[in-house]
């Protein structure tokens, strides 16, 4: 996994306010940097997001191939 995506996502997941947080891959990649751009790493970003899913975390939306800027996953605090 790429440390920058994983580090940013871990920071989000460790600071969930309320019961859950919805994370969008496009937003996550923008926070890390390099998106949009010719050398974006969206597939890697999405892999990190899928890899962090636990328990009843859920994919709210995904592009047809599963990896793209519209991927949104709901992560629940009690799964952390």
mmJSON file of the N, C-alpha and C atoms, coordinates in Angstrom:
{"data_MODEL":{"atom_site":{
"group_PDB":["ATOM","ATOM","ATOM","ATOM","ATOM","ATOM","ATOM","ATOM","ATOM","ATOM","ATOM","ATOM","ATOM","ATOM","ATOM","ATOM","ATOM","ATOM","ATOM","ATOM","ATOM","ATOM","ATOM","ATOM","ATOM","ATOM","ATOM","ATOM","ATOM","ATOM","ATOM","ATOM","ATOM","ATOM","ATOM","ATOM","ATOM","ATOM","ATOM","ATOM","ATOM","ATOM","ATOM","ATOM","ATOM","ATOM","ATOM","ATOM","ATOM","ATOM","ATOM","ATOM","ATOM","ATOM","ATOM","ATOM","ATOM","ATOM","ATOM","ATOM","ATOM","ATOM","ATOM","ATOM","ATOM","ATOM","ATOM","ATOM","ATOM","ATOM","ATOM","ATOM","ATOM","ATOM","ATOM","ATOM","ATOM","ATOM","ATOM","ATOM","ATOM","ATOM","ATOM","ATOM","ATOM","ATOM","ATOM","ATOM","ATOM","ATOM","ATOM","ATOM","ATOM","ATOM","ATOM","ATOM","ATOM","ATOM","ATOM","ATOM","ATOM","ATOM","ATOM","ATOM","ATOM","ATOM","ATOM","ATOM","ATOM","ATOM","ATOM","ATOM","ATOM","ATOM","ATOM","ATOM","ATOM","ATOM","ATOM","ATOM","ATOM","ATOM","ATOM","ATOM","ATOM","ATOM","ATOM","ATOM","ATOM","ATOM","ATOM","ATOM","ATOM","ATOM","ATOM","ATOM","ATOM","ATOM","ATOM","ATOM","ATOM","ATOM","ATOM","ATOM","ATOM","ATOM","ATOM","ATOM","ATOM","ATOM","ATOM","ATOM","ATOM","ATOM","ATOM","ATOM","ATOM","ATOM","ATOM","ATOM","ATOM","ATOM","ATOM","ATOM","ATOM","ATOM","ATOM","ATOM","ATOM","ATOM","ATOM","ATOM","ATOM","ATOM","ATOM","ATOM","ATOM","ATOM","ATOM","ATOM","ATOM","ATOM","ATOM","ATOM","ATOM","ATOM","ATOM","ATOM","ATOM","ATOM","ATOM","ATOM","ATOM","ATOM","ATOM","ATOM","ATOM","ATOM","ATOM","ATOM","ATOM","ATOM","ATOM","ATOM","ATOM","ATOM","ATOM","ATOM","ATOM","ATOM","ATOM","ATOM","ATOM","ATOM","ATOM","ATOM","ATOM","ATOM","ATOM","ATOM","ATOM","ATOM","ATOM","ATOM","ATOM","ATOM","ATOM","ATOM","ATOM","ATOM","ATOM","ATOM","ATOM","ATOM","ATOM","ATOM","ATOM","ATOM","ATOM","ATOM"],
"id":[1,2,3,4,5,6,7,8,9,10,11,12,13,14,15,16,17,18,19,20,21,22,23,24,25,26,27,28,29,30,31,32,33,34,35,36,37,38,39,40,41,42,43,44,45,46,47,48,49,50,51,52,53,54,55,56,57,58,59,60,61,62,63,64,65,66,67,68,69,70,71,72,73,74,75,76,77,78,79,80,81,82,83,84,85,86,87,88,89,90,91,92,93,94,95,96,97,98,99,100,101,102,103,104,105,106,107,108,109,110,111,112,113,114,115,116,117,118,119,120,121,122,123,124,125,126,127,128,129,130,131,132,133,134,135,136,137,138,139,140,141,142,143,144,145,146,147,148,149,150,151,152,153,154,155,156,157,158,159,160,161,162,163,164,165,166,167,168,169,170,171,172,173,174,175,176,177,178,179,180,181,182,183,184,185,186,187,188,189,190,191,192,193,194,195,196,197,198,199,200,201,202,203,204,205,206,207,208,209,210,211,212,213,214,215,216,217,218,219,220,221,222,223,224,225,226,227,228,229,230,231,232,233,234,235,236,237,238,239,240],
"type_symbol":["N","C","C","N","C","C","N","C","C","N","C","C","N","C","C","N","C","C","N","C","C","N","C","C","N","C","C","N","C","C","N","C","C","N","C","C","N","C","C","N","C","C","N","C","C","N","C","C","N","C","C","N","C","C","N","C","C","N","C","C","N","C","C","N","C","C","N","C","C","N","C","C","N","C","C","N","C","C","N","C","C","N","C","C","N","C","C","N","C","C","N","C","C","N","C","C","N","C","C","N","C","C","N","C","C","N","C","C","N","C","C","N","C","C","N","C","C","N","C","C","N","C","C","N","C","C","N","C","C","N","C","C","N","C","C","N","C","C","N","C","C","N","C","C","N","C","C","N","C","C","N","C","C","N","C","C","N","C","C","N","C","C","N","C","C","N","C","C","N","C","C","N","C","C","N","C","C","N","C","C","N","C","C","N","C","C","N","C","C","N","C","C","N","C","C","N","C","C","N","C","C","N","C","C","N","C","C","N","C","C","N","C","C","N","C","C","N","C","C","N","C","C","N","C","C","N","C","C","N","C","C","N","C","C","N","C","C","N","C","C"],
"label_atom_id":["N","CA","C","N","CA","C","N","CA","C","N","CA","C","N","CA","C","N","CA","C","N","CA","C","N","CA","C","N","CA","C","N","CA","C","N","CA","C","N","CA","C","N","CA","C","N","CA","C","N","CA","C","N","CA","C","N","CA","C","N","CA","C","N","CA","C","N","CA","C","N","CA","C","N","CA","C","N","CA","C","N","CA","C","N","CA","C","N","CA","C","N","CA","C","N","CA","C","N","CA","C","N","CA","C","N","CA","C","N","CA","C","N","CA","C","N","CA","C","N","CA","C","N","CA","C","N","CA","C","N","CA","C","N","CA","C","N","CA","C","N","CA","C","N","CA","C","N","CA","C","N","CA","C","N","CA","C","N","CA","C","N","CA","C","N","CA","C","N","CA","C","N","CA","C","N","CA","C","N","CA","C","N","CA","C","N","CA","C","N","CA","C","N","CA","C","N","CA","C","N","CA","C","N","CA","C","N","CA","C","N","CA","C","N","CA","C","N","CA","C","N","CA","C","N","CA","C","N","CA","C","N","CA","C","N","CA","C","N","CA","C","N","CA","C","N","CA","C","N","CA","C","N","CA","C","N","CA","C","N","CA","C","N","CA","C","N","CA","C","N","CA","C","N","CA","C","N","CA","C"],
"label_alt_id":[null,null,null,null,null,null,null,null,null,null,null,null,null,null,null,null,null,null,null,null,null,null,null,null,null,null,null,null,null,null,null,null,null,null,null,null,null,null,null,null,null,null,null,null,null,null,null,null,null,null,null,null,null,null,null,null,null,null,null,null,null,null,null,null,null,null,null,null,null,null,null,null,null,null,null,null,null,null,null,null,null,null,null,null,null,null,null,null,null,null,null,null,null,null,null,null,null,null,null,null,null,null,null,null,null,null,null,null,null,null,null,null,null,null,null,null,null,null,null,null,null,null,null,null,null,null,null,null,null,null,null,null,null,null,null,null,null,null,null,null,null,null,null,null,null,null,null,null,null,null,null,null,null,null,null,null,null,null,null,null,null,null,null,null,null,null,null,null,null,null,null,null,null,null,null,null,null,null,null,null,null,null,null,null,null,null,null,null,null,null,null,null,null,null,null,null,null,null,null,null,null,null,null,null,null,null,null,null,null,null,null,null,null,null,null,null,null,null,null,null,null,null,null,null,null,null,null,null,null,null,null,null,null,null,null,null,null,null,null,null],
"label_comp_id":["UNK","UNK","UNK","UNK","UNK","UNK","UNK","UNK","UNK","UNK","UNK","UNK","UNK","UNK","UNK","UNK","UNK","UNK","UNK","UNK","UNK","UNK","UNK","UNK","UNK","UNK","UNK","UNK","UNK","UNK","UNK","UNK","UNK","UNK","UNK","UNK","UNK","UNK","UNK","UNK","UNK","UNK","UNK","UNK","UNK","UNK","UNK","UNK","UNK","UNK","UNK","UNK","UNK","UNK","UNK","UNK","UNK","UNK","UNK","UNK","UNK","UNK","UNK","UNK","UNK","UNK","UNK","UNK","UNK","UNK","UNK","UNK","UNK","UNK","UNK","UNK","UNK","UNK","UNK","UNK","UNK","UNK","UNK","UNK","UNK","UNK","UNK","UNK","UNK","UNK","UNK","UNK","UNK","UNK","UNK","UNK","UNK","UNK","UNK","UNK","UNK","UNK","UNK","UNK","UNK","UNK","UNK","UNK","UNK","UNK","UNK","UNK","UNK","UNK","UNK","UNK","UNK","UNK","UNK","UNK","UNK","UNK","UNK","UNK","UNK","UNK","UNK","UNK","UNK","UNK","UNK","UNK","UNK","UNK","UNK","UNK","UNK","UNK","UNK","UNK","UNK","UNK","UNK","UNK","UNK","UNK","UNK","UNK","UNK","UNK","UNK","UNK","UNK","UNK","UNK","UNK","UNK","UNK","UNK","UNK","UNK","UNK","UNK","UNK","UNK","UNK","UNK","UNK","UNK","UNK","UNK","UNK","UNK","UNK","UNK","UNK","UNK","UNK","UNK","UNK","UNK","UNK","UNK","UNK","UNK","UNK","UNK","UNK","UNK","UNK","UNK","UNK","UNK","UNK","UNK","UNK","UNK","UNK","UNK","UNK","UNK","UNK","UNK","UNK","UNK","UNK","UNK","UNK","UNK","UNK","UNK","UNK","UNK","UNK","UNK","UNK","UNK","UNK","UNK","UNK","UNK","UNK","UNK","UNK","UNK","UNK","UNK","UNK","UNK","UNK","UNK","UNK","UNK","UNK","UNK","UNK","UNK","UNK","UNK","UNK"],
"label_asym_id":["A","A","A","A","A","A","A","A","A","A","A","A","A","A","A","A","A","A","A","A","A","A","A","A","A","A","A","A","A","A","A","A","A","A","A","A","A","A","A","A","A","A","A","A","A","A","A","A","A","A","A","A","A","A","A","A","A","A","A","A","A","A","A","A","A","A","A","A","A","A","A","A","A","A","A","A","A","A","A","A","A","A","A","A","A","A","A","A","A","A","A","A","A","A","A","A","A","A","A","A","A","A","A","A","A","A","A","A","A","A","A","A","A","A","A","A","A","A","A","A","A","A","A","A","A","A","A","A","A","A","A","A","A","A","A","A","A","A","A","A","A","A","A","A","A","A","A","A","A","A","A","A","A","A","A","A","A","A","A","A","A","A","A","A","A","A","A","A","A","A","A","A","A","A","A","A","A","A","A","A","A","A","A","A","A","A","A","A","A","A","A","A","A","A","A","A","A","A","A","A","A","A","A","A","A","A","A","A","A","A","A","A","A","A","A","A","A","A","A","A","A","A","A","A","A","A","A","A","A","A","A","A","A","A","A","A","A","A","A","A"],
"label_entity_id":["1","1","1","1","1","1","1","1","1","1","1","1","1","1","1","1","1","1","1","1","1","1","1","1","1","1","1","1","1","1","1","1","1","1","1","1","1","1","1","1","1","1","1","1","1","1","1","1","1","1","1","1","1","1","1","1","1","1","1","1","1","1","1","1","1","1","1","1","1","1","1","1","1","1","1","1","1","1","1","1","1","1","1","1","1","1","1","1","1","1","1","1","1","1","1","1","1","1","1","1","1","1","1","1","1","1","1","1","1","1","1","1","1","1","1","1","1","1","1","1","1","1","1","1","1","1","1","1","1","1","1","1","1","1","1","1","1","1","1","1","1","1","1","1","1","1","1","1","1","1","1","1","1","1","1","1","1","1","1","1","1","1","1","1","1","1","1","1","1","1","1","1","1","1","1","1","1","1","1","1","1","1","1","1","1","1","1","1","1","1","1","1","1","1","1","1","1","1","1","1","1","1","1","1","1","1","1","1","1","1","1","1","1","1","1","1","1","1","1","1","1","1","1","1","1","1","1","1","1","1","1","1","1","1","1","1","1","1","1","1"],
"label_seq_id":[1,1,1,2,2,2,3,3,3,4,4,4,5,5,5,6,6,6,7,7,7,8,8,8,9,9,9,10,10,10,11,11,11,12,12,12,13,13,13,14,14,14,15,15,15,16,16,16,17,17,17,18,18,18,19,19,19,20,20,20,21,21,21,22,22,22,23,23,23,24,24,24,25,25,25,26,26,26,27,27,27,28,28,28,29,29,29,30,30,30,31,31,31,32,32,32,33,33,33,34,34,34,35,35,35,36,36,36,37,37,37,38,38,38,39,39,39,40,40,40,41,41,41,42,42,42,43,43,43,44,44,44,45,45,45,46,46,46,47,47,47,48,48,48,49,49,49,50,50,50,51,51,51,52,52,52,53,53,53,54,54,54,55,55,55,56,56,56,57,57,57,58,58,58,59,59,59,60,60,60,61,61,61,62,62,62,63,63,63,64,64,64,65,65,65,66,66,66,67,67,67,68,68,68,69,69,69,70,70,70,71,71,71,72,72,72,73,73,73,74,74,74,75,75,75,76,76,76,77,77,77,78,78,78,79,79,79,80,80,80],
"pdbx_PDB_ins_code":[null,null,null,null,null,null,null,null,null,null,null,null,null,null,null,null,null,null,null,null,null,null,null,null,null,null,null,null,null,null,null,null,null,null,null,null,null,null,null,null,null,null,null,null,null,null,null,null,null,null,null,null,null,null,null,null,null,null,null,null,null,null,null,null,null,null,null,null,null,null,null,null,null,null,null,null,null,null,null,null,null,null,null,null,null,null,null,null,null,null,null,null,null,null,null,null,null,null,null,null,null,null,null,null,null,null,null,null,null,null,null,null,null,null,null,null,null,null,null,null,null,null,null,null,null,null,null,null,null,null,null,null,null,null,null,null,null,null,null,null,null,null,null,null,null,null,null,null,null,null,null,null,null,null,null,null,null,null,null,null,null,null,null,null,null,null,null,null,null,null,null,null,null,null,null,null,null,null,null,null,null,null,null,null,null,null,null,null,null,null,null,null,null,null,null,null,null,null,null,null,null,null,null,null,null,null,null,null,null,null,null,null,null,null,null,null,null,null,null,null,null,null,null,null,null,null,null,null,null,null,null,null,null,null,null,null,null,null,null,null],
"Cartn_x":[0.831,0.0,0.873,0.315,1.048,0.869,1.973,1.876,1.084,1.181,0.48,-1.041,-1.577,-3.022,-3.431,-2.661,-2.986,-2.911,-1.896,-1.746,-2.908,-3.282,-4.384,-5.7,-5.956,-7.19,-7.209,-6.073,-6.007,-6.33,-5.832,-6.114,-7.613,-8.257,-9.706,-10.433,-10.048,-10.739,-10.498,-9.359,-9.06,-9.745,-10.342,-10.993,-12.448,-13.117,-14.528,-15.343,-16.142,-17.069,-18.448,-19.118,-20.398,-20.174,-21.096,-21.046,-20.258,-20.158,-19.523,-18.993,-18.22,-17.73,-17.775,-18.192,-18.191,-16.941,-16.158,-14.918,-15.035,-14.786,-14.809,-13.373,-13.105,-11.74,-11.202,-12.034,-11.589,-11.147,-11.932,-11.578,-10.303,-10.197,-9.007,-7.761,-7.854,-6.703,-6.336,-7.319,-7.025,-6.286,-6.658,-5.975,-4.521,-4.27,-2.902,-2.124,-2.824,-2.194,-2.085,-1.881,-1.678,-2.938,-4.081,-5.324,-6.144,-6.71,-6.555,-5.196,-4.763,-3.482,-3.13,-2.157,-1.751,-1.176,-0.544,0.108,-0.638,-1.968,-2.75,-2.583,-2.902,-2.788,-4.131,-5.211,-6.547,-6.721,-6.214,-6.371,-5.735,-4.589,-3.921,-4.743,-5.264,-6.1,-7.301,-7.95,-9.131,-8.759,-7.639,-7.191,-6.984,-6.402,-6.2,-7.558,-8.5,-9.83,-10.523,-10.508,-11.114,-10.412,-9.103,-8.328,-8.616,-9.13,-9.438,-10.854,-11.625,-12.99,-12.986,-13.892,-14.059,-15.543,-15.893,-17.242,-18.331,-19.149,-20.282,-20.015,-18.738,-18.415,-19.035,-19.438,-20.177,-19.754,-19.744,-19.516,-20.842,-20.855,-22.068,-22.23,-21.106,-21.131,-19.759,-19.776,-18.527,-18.714,-17.652,-17.736,-17.863,-18.229,-18.438,-17.262,-16.051,-14.892,-14.405,-15.064,-14.741,-13.684,-12.927,-11.857,-11.962,-12.254,-12.392,-12.755,-12.835,-13.044,-14.413,-15.354,-16.686,-16.839,-15.799,-15.883,-16.12,-17.161,-17.462,-17.756,-17.039,-17.205,-17.591,-18.566,-18.964,-18.226,-17.413,-16.661,-17.324,-17.576,-18.221,-17.19,-17.428,-16.51,-16.313,-17.382,-17.265,-16.452,-16.127,-15.29,-13.793,-13.448,-12.042,-11.363],
"Cartn_y":[-1.189,0.0,1.248,2.291,3.54,4.301,4.592,5.24,6.539,7.362,8.647,8.479,7.592,7.347,6.684,5.707,4.985,5.908,6.741,7.676,8.667,9.206,10.17,9.501,8.296,7.588,7.189,6.727,6.394,7.603,8.758,9.986,10.286,10.104,10.308,9.31,8.039,6.981,7.069,7.576,7.714,8.923,9.771,10.981,11.067,9.919,9.903,10.569,11.554,12.208,11.628,11.155,10.497,9.005,8.368,6.912,6.453,7.328,6.898,8.101,7.784,8.816,8.245,9.066,8.684,9.274,8.415,8.853,8.628,9.681,9.63,9.585,8.7,8.526,9.781,10.501,11.74,12.761,12.893,13.826,13.389,12.079,11.567,11.823,11.546,11.74,13.22,14.114,15.552,15.971,15.381,15.702,15.263,14.095,13.576,14.339,14.727,15.47,14.646,15.327,14.659,14.331,14.777,14.515,15.792,16.163,15.475,15.786,14.929,15.13,13.935,14.113,13.045,11.836,12.06,10.964,10.588,10.697,10.361,8.883,8.555,7.166,6.699,6.991,6.652,5.161,4.249,2.826,2.45,3.041,2.766,3.33,4.528,5.159,4.27,3.765,2.908,1.597,1.016,-0.226,-0.013,1.108,1.429,1.538,2.204,2.361,1.012,0.176,-1.153,-1.972,-1.831,-2.594,-2.231,-1.037,-0.585,-0.96,-1.568,-1.937,-3.075,-2.943,-3.955,-4.102,-5.238,-5.441,-4.983,-4.041,-3.587,-2.283,-1.922,-0.813,-1.135,-0.114,-0.362,0.554,0.003,0.795,1.475,2.798,3.553,3.775,3.984,4.128,3.762,3.227,2.841,2.929,3.259,3.264,1.82,1.637,0.279,-0.679,-0.187,-1.07,-1.111,-0.361,-0.419,0.551,1.115,2.032,3.318,4.399,5.684,6.748,7.973,9.112,9.133,8.322,8.315,7.261,6.483,5.482,6.186,5.777,6.321,5.161,5.127,4.065,4.684,4.065,4.472,3.567,4.205,3.504,3.793,2.743,2.905,2.945,3.828,4.036,2.753,2.004,0.809,-0.305,-0.175,-1.174,-0.881,0.233,0.62,0.027],
"Cartn_z":[0.0,0.0,0.0,-0.519,-0.582,0.728,1.411,2.72,2.742,1.688,1.737,1.736,0.898,0.912,2.22,2.628,3.857,5.07,5.133,6.246,6.301,5.172,5.115,5.506,4.98,5.308,6.78,7.318,8.742,9.602,9.219,9.96,9.97,8.827,8.738,9.629,9.529,10.277,11.78,12.172,13.601,14.217,13.399,13.886,13.458,13.401,13.019,14.121,13.726,14.65,14.354,15.367,15.142,14.931,14.234,14.058,12.847,11.833,10.593,9.822,8.786,7.87,6.458,5.509,4.107,3.461,2.834,2.196,0.695,-0.061,-1.514,-2.024,-2.968,-3.468,-4.142,-4.869,-5.501,-4.468,-3.398,-2.327,-1.601,-1.327,-0.652,-1.495,-2.791,-3.676,-3.751,-3.756,-3.772,-2.5,-1.354,-0.1,-0.147,-0.726,-0.825,-1.894,-2.954,-4.042,-5.311,-6.409,-7.688,-8.46,-7.963,-8.671,-8.715,-9.812,-11.101,-11.717,-12.567,-13.225,-14.089,-14.906,-15.836,-15.118,-13.981,-13.264,-11.994,-12.041,-10.85,-10.503,-9.27,-8.797,-8.233,-8.953,-8.485,-8.206,-9.059,-8.743,-7.396,-7.097,-5.822,-4.668,-4.838,-3.828,-3.503,-4.531,-4.341,-3.667,-4.024,-3.384,-1.885,-1.517,-0.108,0.587,-0.055,0.539,0.722,-0.299,-0.181,0.902,0.985,1.956,3.4,3.633,4.995,5.443,4.56,4.94,5.956,6.933,7.97,8.283,8.855,9.37,8.433,8.903,8.106,7.353,7.145,6.262,4.898,4.161,2.928,1.795,0.588,-0.613,-0.945,-0.92,-1.225,-2.719,-3.394,-4.847,-5.392,-6.603,-7.253,-8.759,-9.464,-10.929,-11.427,-12.672,-13.203,-12.991,-13.111,-12.931,-11.486,-10.58,-9.162,-8.679,-9.592,-9.2,-10.001,-9.297,-9.949,-8.935,-9.381,-8.489,-7.832,-8.299,-7.695,-6.593,-6.328,-5.259,-3.925,-3.228,-1.904,-0.968,0.147,1.136,2.468,3.13,4.477,5.47,6.299,7.339,8.682,9.449,10.759,11.886,12.824,13.942,14.747,14.983,15.814,15.155,13.88,13.196,13.351,13.912,13.985,15.178],
"occupancy":[1.0,1.0,1.0,1.0,1.0,1.0,1.0,1.0,1.0,1.0,1.0,1.0,1.0,1.0,1.0,1.0,1.0,1.0,1.0,1.0,1.0,1.0,1.0,1.0,1.0,1.0,1.0,1.0,1.0,1.0,1.0,1.0,1.0,1.0,1.0,1.0,1.0,1.0,1.0,1.0,1.0,1.0,1.0,1.0,1.0,1.0,1.0,1.0,1.0,1.0,1.0,1.0,1.0,1.0,1.0,1.0,1.0,1.0,1.0,1.0,1.0,1.0,1.0,1.0,1.0,1.0,1.0,1.0,1.0,1.0,1.0,1.0,1.0,1.0,1.0,1.0,1.0,1.0,1.0,1.0,1.0,1.0,1.0,1.0,1.0,1.0,1.0,1.0,1.0,1.0,1.0,1.0,1.0,1.0,1.0,1.0,1.0,1.0,1.0,1.0,1.0,1.0,1.0,1.0,1.0,1.0,1.0,1.0,1.0,1.0,1.0,1.0,1.0,1.0,1.0,1.0,1.0,1.0,1.0,1.0,1.0,1.0,1.0,1.0,1.0,1.0,1.0,1.0,1.0,1.0,1.0,1.0,1.0,1.0,1.0,1.0,1.0,1.0,1.0,1.0,1.0,1.0,1.0,1.0,1.0,1.0,1.0,1.0,1.0,1.0,1.0,1.0,1.0,1.0,1.0,1.0,1.0,1.0,1.0,1.0,1.0,1.0,1.0,1.0,1.0,1.0,1.0,1.0,1.0,1.0,1.0,1.0,1.0,1.0,1.0,1.0,1.0,1.0,1.0,1.0,1.0,1.0,1.0,1.0,1.0,1.0,1.0,1.0,1.0,1.0,1.0,1.0,1.0,1.0,1.0,1.0,1.0,1.0,1.0,1.0,1.0,1.0,1.0,1.0,1.0,1.0,1.0,1.0,1.0,1.0,1.0,1.0,1.0,1.0,1.0,1.0,1.0,1.0,1.0,1.0,1.0,1.0,1.0,1.0,1.0,1.0,1.0,1.0,1.0,1.0,1.0,1.0,1.0,1.0,1.0,1.0,1.0,1.0,1.0,1.0],
"B_iso_or_equiv":[0.0,0.0,0.0,0.0,0.0,0.0,0.0,0.0,0.0,0.0,0.0,0.0,0.0,0.0,0.0,0.0,0.0,0.0,0.0,0.0,0.0,0.0,0.0,0.0,0.0,0.0,0.0,0.0,0.0,0.0,0.0,0.0,0.0,0.0,0.0,0.0,0.0,0.0,0.0,0.0,0.0,0.0,0.0,0.0,0.0,0.0,0.0,0.0,0.0,0.0,0.0,0.0,0.0,0.0,0.0,0.0,0.0,0.0,0.0,0.0,0.0,0.0,0.0,0.0,0.0,0.0,0.0,0.0,0.0,0.0,0.0,0.0,0.0,0.0,0.0,0.0,0.0,0.0,0.0,0.0,0.0,0.0,0.0,0.0,0.0,0.0,0.0,0.0,0.0,0.0,0.0,0.0,0.0,0.0,0.0,0.0,0.0,0.0,0.0,0.0,0.0,0.0,0.0,0.0,0.0,0.0,0.0,0.0,0.0,0.0,0.0,0.0,0.0,0.0,0.0,0.0,0.0,0.0,0.0,0.0,0.0,0.0,0.0,0.0,0.0,0.0,0.0,0.0,0.0,0.0,0.0,0.0,0.0,0.0,0.0,0.0,0.0,0.0,0.0,0.0,0.0,0.0,0.0,0.0,0.0,0.0,0.0,0.0,0.0,0.0,0.0,0.0,0.0,0.0,0.0,0.0,0.0,0.0,0.0,0.0,0.0,0.0,0.0,0.0,0.0,0.0,0.0,0.0,0.0,0.0,0.0,0.0,0.0,0.0,0.0,0.0,0.0,0.0,0.0,0.0,0.0,0.0,0.0,0.0,0.0,0.0,0.0,0.0,0.0,0.0,0.0,0.0,0.0,0.0,0.0,0.0,0.0,0.0,0.0,0.0,0.0,0.0,0.0,0.0,0.0,0.0,0.0,0.0,0.0,0.0,0.0,0.0,0.0,0.0,0.0,0.0,0.0,0.0,0.0,0.0,0.0,0.0,0.0,0.0,0.0,0.0,0.0,0.0,0.0,0.0,0.0,0.0,0.0,0.0,0.0,0.0,0.0,0.0,0.0,0.0],
"pdbx_formal_charge":[null,null,null,null,null,null,null,null,null,null,null,null,null,null,null,null,null,null,null,null,null,null,null,null,null,null,null,null,null,null,null,null,null,null,null,null,null,null,null,null,null,null,null,null,null,null,null,null,null,null,null,null,null,null,null,null,null,null,null,null,null,null,null,null,null,null,null,null,null,null,null,null,null,null,null,null,null,null,null,null,null,null,null,null,null,null,null,null,null,null,null,null,null,null,null,null,null,null,null,null,null,null,null,null,null,null,null,null,null,null,null,null,null,null,null,null,null,null,null,null,null,null,null,null,null,null,null,null,null,null,null,null,null,null,null,null,null,null,null,null,null,null,null,null,null,null,null,null,null,null,null,null,null,null,null,null,null,null,null,null,null,null,null,null,null,null,null,null,null,null,null,null,null,null,null,null,null,null,null,null,null,null,null,null,null,null,null,null,null,null,null,null,null,null,null,null,null,null,null,null,null,null,null,null,null,null,null,null,null,null,null,null,null,null,null,null,null,null,null,null,null,null,null,null,null,null,null,null,null,null,null,null,null,null,null,null,null,null,null,null],
"auth_seq_id":[1,1,1,2,2,2,3,3,3,4,4,4,5,5,5,6,6,6,7,7,7,8,8,8,9,9,9,10,10,10,11,11,11,12,12,12,13,13,13,14,14,14,15,15,15,16,16,16,17,17,17,18,18,18,19,19,19,20,20,20,21,21,21,22,22,22,23,23,23,24,24,24,25,25,25,26,26,26,27,27,27,28,28,28,29,29,29,30,30,30,31,31,31,32,32,32,33,33,33,34,34,34,35,35,35,36,36,36,37,37,37,38,38,38,39,39,39,40,40,40,41,41,41,42,42,42,43,43,43,44,44,44,45,45,45,46,46,46,47,47,47,48,48,48,49,49,49,50,50,50,51,51,51,52,52,52,53,53,53,54,54,54,55,55,55,56,56,56,57,57,57,58,58,58,59,59,59,60,60,60,61,61,61,62,62,62,63,63,63,64,64,64,65,65,65,66,66,66,67,67,67,68,68,68,69,69,69,70,70,70,71,71,71,72,72,72,73,73,73,74,74,74,75,75,75,76,76,76,77,77,77,78,78,78,79,79,79,80,80,80],
"auth_comp_id":["UNK","UNK","UNK","UNK","UNK","UNK","UNK","UNK","UNK","UNK","UNK","UNK","UNK","UNK","UNK","UNK","UNK","UNK","UNK","UNK","UNK","UNK","UNK","UNK","UNK","UNK","UNK","UNK","UNK","UNK","UNK","UNK","UNK","UNK","UNK","UNK","UNK","UNK","UNK","UNK","UNK","UNK","UNK","UNK","UNK","UNK","UNK","UNK","UNK","UNK","UNK","UNK","UNK","UNK","UNK","UNK","UNK","UNK","UNK","UNK","UNK","UNK","UNK","UNK","UNK","UNK","UNK","UNK","UNK","UNK","UNK","UNK","UNK","UNK","UNK","UNK","UNK","UNK","UNK","UNK","UNK","UNK","UNK","UNK","UNK","UNK","UNK","UNK","UNK","UNK","UNK","UNK","UNK","UNK","UNK","UNK","UNK","UNK","UNK","UNK","UNK","UNK","UNK","UNK","UNK","UNK","UNK","UNK","UNK","UNK","UNK","UNK","UNK","UNK","UNK","UNK","UNK","UNK","UNK","UNK","UNK","UNK","UNK","UNK","UNK","UNK","UNK","UNK","UNK","UNK","UNK","UNK","UNK","UNK","UNK","UNK","UNK","UNK","UNK","UNK","UNK","UNK","UNK","UNK","UNK","UNK","UNK","UNK","UNK","UNK","UNK","UNK","UNK","UNK","UNK","UNK","UNK","UNK","UNK","UNK","UNK","UNK","UNK","UNK","UNK","UNK","UNK","UNK","UNK","UNK","UNK","UNK","UNK","UNK","UNK","UNK","UNK","UNK","UNK","UNK","UNK","UNK","UNK","UNK","UNK","UNK","UNK","UNK","UNK","UNK","UNK","UNK","UNK","UNK","UNK","UNK","UNK","UNK","UNK","UNK","UNK","UNK","UNK","UNK","UNK","UNK","UNK","UNK","UNK","UNK","UNK","UNK","UNK","UNK","UNK","UNK","UNK","UNK","UNK","UNK","UNK","UNK","UNK","UNK","UNK","UNK","UNK","UNK","UNK","UNK","UNK","UNK","UNK","UNK","UNK","UNK","UNK","UNK","UNK","UNK"],
"auth_asym_id":["A","A","A","A","A","A","A","A","A","A","A","A","A","A","A","A","A","A","A","A","A","A","A","A","A","A","A","A","A","A","A","A","A","A","A","A","A","A","A","A","A","A","A","A","A","A","A","A","A","A","A","A","A","A","A","A","A","A","A","A","A","A","A","A","A","A","A","A","A","A","A","A","A","A","A","A","A","A","A","A","A","A","A","A","A","A","A","A","A","A","A","A","A","A","A","A","A","A","A","A","A","A","A","A","A","A","A","A","A","A","A","A","A","A","A","A","A","A","A","A","A","A","A","A","A","A","A","A","A","A","A","A","A","A","A","A","A","A","A","A","A","A","A","A","A","A","A","A","A","A","A","A","A","A","A","A","A","A","A","A","A","A","A","A","A","A","A","A","A","A","A","A","A","A","A","A","A","A","A","A","A","A","A","A","A","A","A","A","A","A","A","A","A","A","A","A","A","A","A","A","A","A","A","A","A","A","A","A","A","A","A","A","A","A","A","A","A","A","A","A","A","A","A","A","A","A","A","A","A","A","A","A","A","A","A","A","A","A","A","A"],
"auth_atom_id":["N","CA","C","N","CA","C","N","CA","C","N","CA","C","N","CA","C","N","CA","C","N","CA","C","N","CA","C","N","CA","C","N","CA","C","N","CA","C","N","CA","C","N","CA","C","N","CA","C","N","CA","C","N","CA","C","N","CA","C","N","CA","C","N","CA","C","N","CA","C","N","CA","C","N","CA","C","N","CA","C","N","CA","C","N","CA","C","N","CA","C","N","CA","C","N","CA","C","N","CA","C","N","CA","C","N","CA","C","N","CA","C","N","CA","C","N","CA","C","N","CA","C","N","CA","C","N","CA","C","N","CA","C","N","CA","C","N","CA","C","N","CA","C","N","CA","C","N","CA","C","N","CA","C","N","CA","C","N","CA","C","N","CA","C","N","CA","C","N","CA","C","N","CA","C","N","CA","C","N","CA","C","N","CA","C","N","CA","C","N","CA","C","N","CA","C","N","CA","C","N","CA","C","N","CA","C","N","CA","C","N","CA","C","N","CA","C","N","CA","C","N","CA","C","N","CA","C","N","CA","C","N","CA","C","N","CA","C","N","CA","C","N","CA","C","N","CA","C","N","CA","C","N","CA","C","N","CA","C","N","CA","C","N","CA","C","N","CA","C","N","CA","C","N","CA","C","N","CA","C"],
"pdbx_PDB_model_num":[1,1,1,1,1,1,1,1,1,1,1,1,1,1,1,1,1,1,1,1,1,1,1,1,1,1,1,1,1,1,1,1,1,1,1,1,1,1,1,1,1,1,1,1,1,1,1,1,1,1,1,1,1,1,1,1,1,1,1,1,1,1,1,1,1,1,1,1,1,1,1,1,1,1,1,1,1,1,1,1,1,1,1,1,1,1,1,1,1,1,1,1,1,1,1,1,1,1,1,1,1,1,1,1,1,1,1,1,1,1,1,1,1,1,1,1,1,1,1,1,1,1,1,1,1,1,1,1,1,1,1,1,1,1,1,1,1,1,1,1,1,1,1,1,1,1,1,1,1,1,1,1,1,1,1,1,1,1,1,1,1,1,1,1,1,1,1,1,1,1,1,1,1,1,1,1,1,1,1,1,1,1,1,1,1,1,1,1,1,1,1,1,1,1,1,1,1,1,1,1,1,1,1,1,1,1,1,1,1,1,1,1,1,1,1,1,1,1,1,1,1,1,1,1,1,1,1,1,1,1,1,1,1,1,1,1,1,1,1,1]
}}}
